Amino acid sequence: MSDLKNSVDVSAIDFAKGNGLIPAVVQDADTLQVLTLAYMDEAALKETLESGQATFFSRSRGGRWRKGETSGDFLNVVSVTPDCDADAVVVKVRPVNANACHLGRPSCFADEAAPGVGQLAKLERTIAVRAKADPSESWTARLVEKGVKRISQKVGEEGVETALAATAGPDEEVANEAADLIYHLLVLLYARGMKLQDVLDVLHAREK
């Protein structure tokens, strides 16, 4: 929490340009889906950095508003990044529950799922939840219960099936087999105590 508290020089933020308010683009830290656009005054930004939970200034209510106080849908803050003019911020969060929108949707910008590769992070979250479910009711939980060796075998099997589909099957079959491969690979990472981000970090390092 202290890292977050000291991550932004609040005194350098230009609140005057917006008559005391700055726009705050709220983004899911894992899926990168834009969840909402809110506003902060200086007090709300300071409280966000102090508490680690997204706090805004409500223009309709004319005062402070911490997301989740009434709904329980808190937004735990991962980072706050000012823009180049220091008159707006991007707030990356991990939602406590699924819905960031007051209409009961993941995002205020329609109810679509996380876009593009963000679906992988969403799947990773789902795997983490289902892995703790009753094995009699969840394939993921049964698979995790069997251990890393069995999951590794499944990854190998799905890899072979994907390769075979790619050499002789239609596009639909390739997509289905590749989806199975990705799912089982994410389960394997979970069982090893790893995350997709560990893989992405390696890819990022290779870019350099």
C-alpha positions in Angstrom: 0.0 0.0 0.0 2.9 2.4 0.8 4.2 1.9 -2.8 0.8 3.1 -4.1 0.7 6.0 -1.7 4.0 7.3 -2.9 3.5 6.5 -6.6 2.0 9.9 -7.6 3.1 13.4 -6.8 -0.4 14.8 -6.1 1.0 18.4 -6.0 2.0 18.1 -9.6 -1.5 17.2 -10.8 -3.3 20.1 -12.6 -6.8 20.2 -11.0 -7.3 23.8 -11.9 -7.7 23.1 -15.6 -10.9 21.1 -14.8 -12.2 23.5 -12.1 -10.9 21.2 -9.4 -11.6 17.9 -11.1 -9.6 15.5 -13.3 -11.0 12.6 -15.4 -10.1 9.1 -14.1 -10.2 6.3 -16.7 -10.7 3.1 -14.7 -9.2 0.0 -16.3 -9.1 -3.6 -15.2 -5.4 -4.3 -14.4 -5.6 -7.9 -15.8 -8.0 -7.8 -18.8 -7.3 -4.1 -19.7 -11.0 -3.6 -20.2 -12.1 0.0 -19.6 -14.6 -0.2 -16.8 -15.7 3.4 -16.3 -14.9 7.0 -16.5 -15.1 8.9 -13.3 -13.7 12.2 -11.8 -11.4 12.9 -8.9 -10.7 16.0 -6.9 -7.5 16.3 -4.9 -9.1 14.8 -1.8 -10.4 11.8 -3.8 -7.0 11.1 -5.4 -5.3 11.3 -2.0 -7.8 8.9 -0.5 -7.4 6.5 -3.4 -3.7 6.4 -2.9 -4.0 6.1 0.9 -6.7 3.5 1.0 -5.9 1.5 -2.1 -9.6 1.6 -3.1 -10.8 3.7 -6.0 -12.5 6.9 -4.6 -14.0 9.6 -6.8 -15.8 12.9 -6.7 -19.5 12.5 -7.7 -20.6 15.5 -9.7 -24.3 14.6 -9.3 -24.0 14.3 -5.5 -21.4 17.0 -5.1 -19.1 15.0 -2.9 -16.8 12.1 -2.2 -17.7 8.6 -3.5 -15.8 5.4 -2.8 -16.9 2.8 -5.3 -18.4 -0.2 -3.5 -19.5 1.4 -0.2 -23.1 0.5 -0.8 -22.8 -2.3 -3.4 -19.7 -4.1 -2.2 -18.2 -3.8 -5.7 -15.0 -2.3 -4.5 -12.2 -1.5 -6.9 -8.8 -2.4 -5.4 -6.2 -0.1 -7.0 -3.1 -1.5 -8.6 -1.7 1.7 -10.0 -2.5 5.3 -10.8 -0.8 6.9 -13.8 -1.1 10.6 -14.7 -1.1 11.5 -18.4 1.5 13.7 -20.1 -0.3 16.9 -19.1 -0.9 15.8 -15.5 -4.6 16.7 -15.9 -6.0 13.1 -16.1 -5.2 9.7 -14.7 -5.5 6.0 -15.6 -6.5 4.0 -12.6 -5.8 0.2 -13.0 -7.9 -1.9 -10.6 -8.9 -5.4 -9.7 -12.6 -5.5 -9.0 -13.7 -7.3 -5.8 -16.8 -8.5 -7.6 -17.6 -8.8 -11.3 -19.6 -5.6 -11.8 -18.0 -2.2 -12.0 -21.1 -0.6 -13.4 -24.1 0.4 -11.2 -26.4 -1.4 -13.7 -24.8 -4.7 -12.7 -22.5 -5.0 -15.7 -18.7 -5.5 -15.8 -18.2 -2.2 -17.6 -20.1 1.0 -18.0 -19.3 0.8 -21.7 -21.9 -1.8 -22.7 -22.0 -5.3 -21.2 -19.5 -7.0 -23.6 -16.8 -9.3 -22.3 -13.2 -8.2 -21.9 -11.9 -7.5 -25.4 -9.3 -9.5 -27.3 -6.5 -11.1 -25.2 -8.2 -9.7 -22.1 -10.4 -12.8 -22.3 -7.4 -14.9 -21.3 -7.0 -13.0 -18.0 -10.8 -13.4 -17.5 -10.4 -17.1 -18.1 -7.5 -17.2 -15.7 -9.7 -15.7 -13.0 -12.5 -18.2 -13.7 -10.0 -21.1 -13.4 -8.8 -19.8 -10.0 -12.4 -19.8 -8.8 -13.5 -23.1 -10.2 -10.3 -24.9 -9.0 -11.6 -24.4 -5.5 -15.0 -25.8 -6.2 -16.4 -29.2 -5.5 -14.5 -31.6 -7.8 -17.8 -33.5 -8.4 -19.2 -30.3 -10.0 -16.2 -28.8 -11.7 -13.9 -30.3 -14.4 -11.3 -27.7 -13.5 -11.4 -28.8 -9.9 -11.1 -32.4 -10.8 -8.2 -31.7 -13.1 -6.3 -29.7 -10.4 -7.0 -32.4 -7.9 -5.2 -34.9 -10.2 -2.0 -32.8 -10.0 0.6 -31.3 -12.3 1.6 -34.5 -14.0 -1.9 -35.3 -15.2 -2.5 -31.7 -16.3 0.8 -31.7 -18.2 -0.3 -34.9 -20.0 -3.5 -33.1 -21.0 -1.5 -30.1 -22.3 0.6 -32.5 -24.4 -2.5 -34.3 -25.7 -4.2 -31.0 -26.6 -1.0 -29.8 -28.3 -0.9 -32.8 -30.5 -4.6 -32.5 -31.4 -4.1 -28.9 -32.3 -1.2 -29.7 -34.5 -3.1 -32.5 -36.2 -6.1 -30.2 -36.8 -3.9 -27.5 -38.2 -2.4 -29.9 -40.8 -5.7 -31.6 -41.9 -8.7 -30.0 -40.4 -11.0 -27.0 -41.1 -10.4 -23.7 -39.4 -13.3 -24.3 -36.9 -11.6 -27.5 -35.7 -8.2 -25.7 -35.3 -9.9 -23.0 -33.3 -11.6 -25.5 -31.0 -8.5 -27.5 -30.4 -6.4 -24.4 -29.8 -9.0 -23.2 -27.3 -8.7 -26.5 -25.4 -4.9 -26.2 -25.5 -5.0 -22.7 -24.1 -7.4 -23.6 -21.3 -5.3 -26.6 -20.2 -2.1 -24.5 -20.3 -3.7 -21.9 -18.0 -4.8 -24.7 -15.6 -1.2 -26.0 -15.6 0.1 -22.5 -14.8 -2.4 -22.3 -12.0 -1.4 -25.7 -10.6 2.2 -24.6 -10.6 1.4 -21.4 -8.7 2.2 -19.3 -11.7 0.2 -16.7 -13.7 -0.2 -15.8 -17.3 1.7 -12.6 -16.5 4.8 -14.8 -15.9 4.7 -15.9 -19.5 4.0 -12.4 -20.8 7.0 -11.1 -18.8 9.2 -13.6 -20.7 7.8 -12.5 -24.1 8.3 -8.9 -23.1 11.9 -9.5 -22.2 12.5 -11.3 -25.5 11.2 -8.2 -27.4 14.2 -6.3 -26.0 
